[in-house]
């Protein structure tokens, strides 16, 4: 985007931004004036009494109801998903989408129930140890605690069942929900299409949290002025806001590298293997390994050092200009499979040059998974290039 275009876009968006800022400032000013003029701060006492009544008398029973409703809603949807999974042939996309929809709904319902339970248990504790001053309120608190623990157990078990069902649909996903690295391992087991979808969902969640935190911070600042609620609620929202921004910026910064490595398991007699390691260098130069691919069985490729007319291992896996030009010409107009060169493995001098190239291969159809393949390209002395073979059996 050119500088003129950037300035034009800013000029177009600036008036709306200034208008929203002005409206927000006016609302805040009017609210503050009314609070001082008409004594709205007196409402704080009324709201405190109402909150105490809700927490000690209503919240525990709401948690009991939630403990009953959660399994009553989630279990039938889960059973329907399991029935669809049992009849699924592994290919029908309509059935697969229906299963995903049911499982997603169950996960959302159980997660929402758990979030609501945390709010209700906090409301139950809102009056502090004064709740234990009477026998009746003490009993209600313990009822609320028991209901909260029931919701916690229900949510964990329901989500475990949903994840197990998802792993049945996708056997390559092996992480346990009880593993502390579950989310990271689950993402690593996803294919490229799923990772793209996760990225889109993560950005939407990041944007939504930003908007909600901004609105909540403004509202709580006004409430601190009008109702005297203090700064702790605003502090909690701002901490969440800062964590959201920091994690997003950290994850999105830096450069990703994909490196073809020789790997040897540290045991006697272990054979050398090739793996593709994906890493990212982020803030302050810190590097982090994002993924280590499955071993590539390239050790069966025959090399004879110095022998004329035989394959010679490349001095560097980086694609040379000559290899890139030959590959681009050979794959021009190629249909059915999309090949992306990763590394130059070896060359062979004949009546021209053969290039053996490790590629990412993706069949051109929705949901296809990427795999690695070795593509042999021949370039004649006249500079004409074509694919002479594509081999997948080297790749485990």
Rosetta blueprint (number, residue, H / E / L):
1 X L
2 X L
3 X H
4 X H
5 X H
6 X H
7 X H
8 X H
9 X H
10 X H
11 X H
12 X H
13 X H
14 X H
15 X H
16 X H
17 X H
18 X H
19 X H
20 X H
21 X H
22 X H
23 X H
24 X H
25 X H
26 X H
27 X H
28 X H
29 X H
30 X H
31 X H
32 X H
33 X H
34 X H
35 X H
36 X H
37 X H
38 X H
39 X L
40 X H
41 X H
42 X H
43 X H
44 X H
45 X H
46 X H
47 X H
48 X H
49 X H
50 X H
51 X H
52 X H
53 X H
54 X H
55 X H
56 X H
57 X H
58 X H
59 X H
60 X H
61 X H
62 X H
63 X H
64 X H
65 X H
66 X H
67 X H
68 X H
69 X H
70 X H
71 X H
72 X H
73 X H
74 X H
75 X H
76 X H
77 X H
78 X H
79 X H
80 X H
81 X H
82 X H
83 X H
84 X H
85 X H
86 X H
87 X H
88 X L
89 X L
90 X L
91 X L
92 X L
93 X H
94 X H
95 X H
96 X H
97 X H
98 X H
99 X H
100 X H
101 X H
102 X H
103 X H
104 X H
105 X H
106 X H
107 X H
108 X H
109 X H
110 X H
111 X H
112 X H
113 X H
114 X H
115 X H
116 X H
117 X H
118 X H
119 X H
120 X H
121 X H
122 X H
123 X H
124 X H
125 X L
126 X L
127 X L
128 X H
129 X H
130 X H
131 X H
132 X H
133 X H
134 X L
135 X H
136 X H
137 X H
138 X H
139 X H
140 X H
141 X H
142 X H
143 X H
144 X H
145 X H
146 X H
147 X H
148 X H
149 X H
150 X H
151 X H
152 X H
153 X H
154 X H
155 X H
156 X H
157 X H
158 X H
159 X H
160 X H
161 X H
162 X H
163 X H
164 X H
165 X H
166 X H
167 X H
168 X H
169 X H
170 X L
171 X L
172 X L
173 X L
174 X L
175 X L
176 X L
177 X L
178 X L
179 X L
180 X L
181 X L
182 X H
183 X H
184 X H
185 X H
186 X H
187 X H
188 X H
189 X L
190 X L
191 X L
192 X H
193 X H
194 X H
195 X H
196 X H
197 X H
198 X H
199 X H
200 X H
201 X H
202 X H
203 X H
204 X H
205 X H
206 X H
207 X H
208 X H
209 X H
210 X H
211 X H
212 X H
213 X H
214 X H
215 X H
216 X H
217 X H
218 X H
219 X H
220 X H
221 X H
222 X H
223 X H
224 X H
225 X H
226 X H
227 X H
228 X L
229 X L
230 X L
231 X L
232 X H
233 X H
234 X H
235 X H
236 X H
237 X H
238 X H
239 X H
240 X H
241 X H
242 X H
243 X H
244 X H
245 X H
246 X H
247 X H
248 X H
249 X H
250 X H
251 X H
252 X H
253 X L
254 X L
255 X E
256 X E
257 X E
258 X E
259 X E
260 X E
261 X E
262 X E
263 X E
264 X L
265 X L
266 X L
267 X L
268 X L
269 X L
270 X L
271 X L
272 X L
273 X E
274 X E
275 X E
276 X E
277 X E
278 X E
279 X E
280 X E
281 X E
282 X L
283 X H
284 X H
285 X H
286 X L
287 X E
288 X E
289 X E
290 X E
291 X E
292 X E
293 X L
294 X L
295 X L
296 X E
297 X L
298 X L
299 X L
300 X L
301 X L
302 X L
303 X L
304 X L
305 X L
306 X L
307 X L
308 X L
309 X L
310 X L
311 X L
312 X E
313 X E
314 X L
315 X L
316 X L
317 X L
318 X L
319 X L
320 X L
321 X H
322 X H
323 X H
324 X H
325 X H
326 X H
327 X H
328 X H
329 X H
330 X H
331 X H
332 X L
333 X L
334 X L
335 X L
336 X L
337 X E
338 X E
339 X E
340 X E
341 X E
342 X E
343 X E
344 X E
345 X E
346 X E
347 X E
348 X E
349 X E
350 X L
351 X L
352 X E
353 X E
354 X E
355 X E
356 X E
357 X E
358 X E
359 X E
360 X E
361 X E
362 X E
363 X E
364 X L
365 X L
366 X L
367 X L
368 X L
369 X L
370 X L
371 X E
372 X E
373 X E
374 X E
375 X E
376 X E
377 X E
378 X E
379 X E
380 X E
381 X L
382 X L
383 X L
384 X L
385 X E
386 X E
387 X E
388 X E
389 X E
390 X E
391 X E
392 X L
393 X L
394 X L
395 X E
396 X L
